[in-house]
Amino acid sequence: MPAKKQPTGTSGKRTRSTSTASKTSPVKKAHKATGFITDLDCYLFGAGTHYDIYQKLGAHPKTYRGKDGIYFAVWAPHAKAVHLVGDFNGWNPEANEMLKISESGIWEYFNPGMKTGELYKFAITTESGKILYKADPFAFSAEYRPGTASITADIEGFKWTDAGWIEKRSQADVQKQPMSIYEVHLGSWRKKDRPEKDGYYTYAEAAHELAAYVKEMGYTHVELLGIAEHPFDGSWGYQVTGYFAPTSRYGAPKDFMYFVNYLHRHGIGIILDWVPAHFPKDAHGLADFDGQPVFEYADPRKGEHPDWGTKVFDYGKNEVKDFLISNALYWVEKYHVDGLRVDAVASMLYLDYGRKDGQWVANKYGGNQNLEAIEFFKHLNSVVQGRNHGALVIAEESTAWPKVTGKPEDDGLGFTFKWNMGWMHDFLEYMKLDPYFRKYNHNRMTFGLTYFTSENYILVLSHDEVVHLKCSMINKMPGLGEDKFSNLKAGYTFMMGHPGKKLLFMGQDFGQWHEWDEKVSLDWYLADEDSHKGLQNYVKDLLHLYKKYPALYRQDNDWNGFQWINANDGDRSIFSFIRRDETGKKNLLFVINFTPVERADYRVGVPKKGKYTLILDEKHGAYKTGEMKSYTVEKSECDGQPFSLAYPLPAYGTAVFRF
């Protein structure tokens, strides 16, 4: 039979190395089982507890019967037959037949002479006789888009030098550590002036420049959008086809290892966005993998998202849970990432999420909770954090679901942190208002303090808030010219003082004017202009202040760490409050004016006498030692406190005092 052309959607480029096998290999008979996958492997996979299944399924360099080559294994339980195809056999769907090794639905094949760096897919014959060309769900590397083939790769042997970082992470109480996250889309953070791969930075190039910027600014962590392989740039990496493959847009798997290792060596943590909620319907992906639903629920009322046009993982199927949990562990253990931010948790928890009546199926009790997803989260979080002390699993959860960060043994979901979407919404609605109307919406800024102890929260101003005609952060602000910058300084100061860890999307720290666009670089030239540079320096001072003072992070979900001085000064739109750590030393008093009205005669109540030192304001940013001014406290009742100090509060004034 003549060799077949490479199937549609794969580029047809030759590989970096050539197999010794003929490009027109004859049809081969199925071989005997290799023994690489054991009965125990099959049992554990079927039970949903083979947490290292990625070491068995997929493509792995092996030596078998004295010959070097690549061993392949794929789960396709409904397939009539499976063949390995690639450049090595001219993409002939009948040349290299795989063997079904057990009732688990796993097929295997050892290809002697095959090297790393070669393109391949699985040609799956369905029960109806149709042949599907599928990328490997467990592939460690994938072809650069628009190609859709998998690439053989060896991810062993990288020389990690971050043992000190991992050890320190494992010993720390993450709840009592500072966490200020810089959210980054690597493809549009910066671009190179070169035609290759749309000018994307390589992982190594990005590591060097990103680490330098993050360290200078004072962020503690980087959170990356869209690192797992995805075909469509416009999905930002949230429609994944290669869950085990760092995207080839920026390099190979070991290049990404270098990225993580380099940031760790410079004291910066790495969080990846992770998408176990859904996957796209691309022909080469997971959807109807062997001609029938394999990874997704069979019932479309559970297995499809009407709004997103995507498939939903079947959280009741053990092998699917194993795929996802082993994938989470893979990123944490093989790539040393410090945490995963789980996307779209609410869509997993609620059976009726984004669905109308008749489009969803109730659980066995008649409710709208997905009981299988609940169990999955408890299982996931117990295993990931149990095996990796200090690793984070963060929920993007937008509802009032209880105990998201509660312990599974107390019927919680077990996440380390939860994004505080309610705070974000209230904060932005307040900040967008003309200052005159803020007095009628004062409670938007105080409401978050009524529930801040209910979960372990991260305050987020993420990419989702600066796209789709929502405006950039600077353009959300009312007024013209400098008023916009003054408003944003006041807002960021409030955010930094509010209990909870912090997250800010790239470009918002220097006042990017236009909305985020994944196709173009940030407008870095703005950071050289006075107003933008002033905002960037102010944010930098806030971030360094945050790391310096334990009062700002050690008691984030404890009322002992926060005290209102005046939560009710709505007429003047001024907020004043105190942050403390367990020692009661180096406490911080925040005063923030959200109107353009100067209050020259302003007086704020304080709980005790002593020296109150101004360490930051809207004009100077952080004061250097020797420049700080101390204020004398008077025994004069104000704001319900026995003492007070007078401070001339400017328009849009911010003041942080240490006492």
Secondary structure in CASP SS format (residue, H / E / C, confidence):
PFRMAT SS
TARGET T0000
AUTHOR 0000-0000-0000
METHOD secondary structure of the structure
MODEL  1
M C 1.00
P C 1.00
A C 1.00
K C 1.00
K C 1.00
Q C 1.00
P C 1.00
T C 1.00
G C 1.00
T C 1.00
S C 1.00
G C 1.00
K C 1.00
R C 1.00
T C 1.00
R C 1.00
S C 1.00
T C 1.00
S C 1.00
T C 1.00
A C 1.00
S C 1.00
K C 1.00
T C 1.00
S C 1.00
P C 1.00
V C 1.00
K E 1.00
K C 1.00
A C 1.00
H C 1.00
K C 1.00
A C 1.00
T C 1.00
G C 1.00
F C 1.00
I C 1.00
T C 1.00
D H 1.00
L H 1.00
D H 1.00
C H 1.00
Y H 1.00
L H 1.00
F H 1.00
G H 1.00
A H 1.00
G C 1.00
T C 1.00
H C 1.00
Y C 1.00
D C 1.00
I H 1.00
Y H 1.00
Q H 1.00
K C 1.00
L C 1.00
G E 1.00
A E 1.00
H E 1.00
P E 1.00
K E 1.00
T E 1.00
Y E 1.00
R C 1.00
G C 1.00
K E 1.00
D E 1.00
G E 1.00
I E 1.00
Y E 1.00
F E 1.00
A E 1.00
V E 1.00
W E 1.00
A C 1.00
P C 1.00
H C 1.00
A C 1.00
K C 1.00
A E 1.00
V E 1.00
H E 1.00
L E 1.00
V E 1.00
G E 1.00
D H 1.00
F H 1.00
N H 1.00
G C 1.00
W C 1.00
N C 1.00
P C 1.00
E C 1.00
A C 1.00
N E 1.00
E E 1.00
M C 1.00
L E 1.00
K E 1.00
I C 1.00
S C 1.00
E C 1.00
S C 1.00
G C 1.00
I E 1.00
W E 1.00
E E 1.00
Y E 1.00
F E 1.00
N E 1.00
P E 1.00
G C 1.00
M C 1.00
K C 1.00
T C 1.00
G C 1.00
E C 1.00
L E 1.00
Y E 1.00
K E 1.00
F E 1.00
A E 1.00
I E 1.00
T E 1.00
T C 1.00
E C 1.00
S C 1.00
G C 1.00
K C 1.00
I E 1.00
L E 1.00
Y E 1.00
K E 1.00
A C 1.00
D C 1.00
P C 1.00
F C 1.00
A C 1.00
F C 1.00
S E 1.00
A E 1.00
E C 1.00
Y C 1.00
R C 1.00
P C 1.00
G C 1.00
T C 1.00
A C 1.00
S E 1.00
I E 1.00
T C 1.00
A C 1.00
D C 1.00
I C 1.00
E C 1.00
G C 1.00
F C 1.00
K C 1.00
W C 1.00
T C 1.00
D C 1.00
A H 1.00
G H 1.00
W H 1.00
I H 1.00
E H 1.00
K H 1.00
R H 1.00
S H 1.00
Q H 1.00
A C 1.00
D C 1.00
V H 1.00
Q H 1.00
K H 1.00
Q C 1.00
P C 1.00
M C 1.00
S E 1.00
I E 1.00
Y E 1.00
E E 1.00
V E 1.00
H C 1.00
L H 1.00
G H 1.00
S H 1.00
W H 1.00
R C 1.00
K E 1.00
K C 1.00
D C 1.00
R C 1.00
P C 1.00
E H 1.00
K H 1.00
D H 1.00
G H 1.00
Y E 1.00
Y C 1.00
T C 1.00
Y H 1.00
A H 1.00
E H 1.00
A H 1.00
A H 1.00
H H 1.00
E H 1.00
L H 1.00
A H 1.00
A H 1.00
Y H 1.00
V H 1.00
K H 1.00
E H 1.00
M H 1.00
G C 1.00
Y C 1.00
T C 1.00
H E 1.00
V E 1.00
E E 1.00
L E 1.00
L C 1.00
G C 1.00
I C 1.00
A E 1.00
E E 1.00
H C 1.00
P C 1.00
F C 1.00
D H 1.00
G H 1.00
S H 1.00
W C 1.00
G C 1.00
Y C 1.00
Q C 1.00
V C 1.00
T C 1.00
G E 1.00
Y E 1.00
F E 1.00
A E 1.00
P E 1.00
T C 1.00
S C 1.00
R C 1.00
Y C 1.00
G C 1.00
A C 1.00
P H 1.00
K H 1.00
D H 1.00
F H 1.00
M H 1.00
Y H 1.00
F H 1.00
V H 1.00
N H 1.00
Y H 1.00
L H 1.00
H H 1.00
R H 1.00
H C 1.00
G C 1.00
I C 1.00
G E 1.00
I E 1.00
I E 1.00
L E 1.00
D E 1.00
W E 1.00
V C 1.00
P C 1.00
A C 1.00
H C 1.00
F E 1.00
P C 1.00
K C 1.00
D C 1.00
A C 1.00
H C 1.00
G C 1.00
L C 1.00
A C 1.00
D C 1.00
F C 1.00
D C 1.00
G C 1.00
Q C 1.00
P C 1.00
V C 1.00
F C 1.00
E E 1.00
Y C 1.00
A C 1.00
D C 1.00
P H 1.00
R H 1.00
K H 1.00
G H 1.00
E E 1.00
H E 1.00
P C 1.00
D C 1.00
W C 1.00
G C 1.00
T E 1.00
K E 1.00
V C 1.00
F E 1.00
D C 1.00
Y C 1.00
G C 1.00
K C 1.00
N H 1.00
E H 1.00
V H 1.00
K H 1.00
D H 1.00
F H 1.00
L H 1.00
I H 1.00
S H 1.00
N H 1.00
A H 1.00
L H 1.00
Y H 1.00
W H 1.00
V H 1.00
E H 1.00
K C 1.00
Y C 1.00
H C 1.00
V C 1.00
D C 1.00
G E 1.00
L E 1.00
R E 1.00
V E 1.00
D C 1.00
A C 1.00
V H 1.00
A H 1.00
S H 1.00
M H 1.00
L H 1.00
Y E 1.00
L C 1.00
D C 1.00
Y C 1.00
G C 1.00
R C 1.00
K C 1.00
D C 1.00
G C 1.00
Q C 1.00
W C 1.00
V C 1.00
A C 1.00
N C 1.00
K C 1.00
Y C 1.00
G C 1.00
G C 1.00
N C 1.00
Q E 1.00
N C 1.00
L H 1.00
E H 1.00
A H 1.00
I H 1.00
E H 1.00
F H 1.00
F H 1.00
K H 1.00
H H 1.00
L H 1.00
N H 1.00
S H 1.00
V H 1.00
V H 1.00
Q H 1.00
G H 1.00
R H 1.00
N C 1.00
H C 1.00
G C 1.00
A C 1.00
L E 1.00
V E 1.00
I E 1.00
A E 1.00
E C 1.00
E C 1.00
S C 1.00
T C 1.00
A C 1.00
W C 1.00
P C 1.00
K C 1.00
V C 1.00
T C 1.00
G C 1.00
K C 1.00
P H 1.00
E H 1.00
D H 1.00
D C 1.00
G C 1.00
L C 1.00
G C 1.00
F C 1.00
T C 1.00
F E 1.00
K E 1.00
W E 1.00
N C 1.00
M H 1.00
G H 1.00
W H 1.00
M H 1.00
H H 1.00
D H 1.00
F H 1.00
L H 1.00
E H 1.00
Y H 1.00
M H 1.00
K C 1.00
L C 1.00
D C 1.00
P H 1.00
Y H 1.00
F H 1.00
R H 1.00
K H 1.00
Y H 1.00
N H 1.00
H C 1.00
N H 1.00
R H 1.00
M H 1.00
T H 1.00
F H 1.00
G H 1.00
L H 1.00
T H 1.00
Y C 1.00
F C 1.00
T C 1.00
S C 1.00
E C 1.00
N C 1.00
Y E 1.00
I E 1.00
L E 1.00
V E 1.00
L E 1.00
S C 1.00
H H 1.00
D H 1.00
E H 1.00
V H 1.00
V C 1.00
H C 1.00
L C 1.00
K C 1.00
C C 1.00
S C 1.00
M H 1.00
I H 1.00
N H 1.00
K H 1.00
M C 1.00
P C 1.00
G C 1.00
L C 1.00
G C 1.00
E H 1.00
D H 1.00
K H 1.00
F H 1.00
S H 1.00
N H 1.00
L H 1.00
K H 1.00
A H 1.00
G H 1.00
Y H 1.00
T H 1.00
F H 1.00
M H 1.00
M H 1.00
G H 1.00
H C 1.00
P C 1.00
G C 1.00
K E 1.00
K E 1.00
L E 1.00
L E 1.00
F E 1.00
M C 1.00
G C 1.00
Q C 1.00
D C 1.00
F C 1.00
G C 1.00
Q C 1.00
W C 1.00
H C 1.00
E C 1.00
W C 1.00
D C 1.00
E C 1.00
K C 1.00
V C 1.00
S C 1.00
L C 1.00
D C 1.00
W H 1.00
Y H 1.00
L H 1.00
A H 1.00
D H 1.00
E C 1.00
D H 1.00
S H 1.00
H H 1.00
K H 1.00
G H 1.00
L H 1.00
Q H 1.00
N H 1.00
Y H 1.00
V H 1.00
K H 1.00
D H 1.00
L H 1.00
L H 1.00
H H 1.00
L H 1.00
Y H 1.00
K H 1.00
K H 1.00
Y C 1.00
P H 1.00
A H 1.00
L H 1.00
Y C 1.00
R C 1.00
Q C 1.00
D C 1.00
N C 1.00
D C 1.00
W H 1.00
N H 1.00
G H 1.00
F E 1.00
Q E 1.00
W E 1.00
I E 1.00
N E 1.00
A C 1.00
N C 1.00
D C 1.00
G C 1.00
D C 1.00
R C 1.00
S C 1.00
I E 1.00
F E 1.00
S E 1.00
F E 1.00
I E 1.00
R E 1.00
R C 1.00
D C 1.00
E C 1.00
T C 1.00
G C 1.00
K C 1.00
K C 1.00
N C 1.00
L E 1.00
L E 1.00
F E 1.00
V E 1.00
I E 1.00
N E 1.00
F C 1.00
T C 1.00
P C 1.00
V C 1.00
E C 1.00
R E 1.00
A C 1.00
D C 1.00
Y C 1.00
R E 1.00
V E 1.00
G E 1.00
V E 1.00
P C 1.00
K C 1.00
K C 1.00
G C 1.00
K E 1.00
Y E 1.00
T E 1.00
L E 1.00
I E 1.00
L E 1.00
D E 1.00
E C 1.00
K C 1.00
H C 1.00
G E 1.00
A E 1.00
Y C 1.00
K C 1.00
T C 1.00
G C 1.00
E C 1.00
M C 1.00
K E 1.00
S E 1.00
Y E 1.00
T E 1.00
V C 1.00
E E 1.00
K C 1.00
S C 1.00
E C 1.00
C E 1.00
D C 1.00
G C 1.00
Q E 1.00
P C 1.00
F E 1.00
S E 1.00
L E 1.00
A E 1.00
Y C 1.00
P C 1.00
L E 1.00
P C 1.00
A C 1.00
Y C 1.00
G C 1.00
T E 1.00
A E 1.00
V E 1.00
F E 1.00
R E 1.00
F C 1.00
END
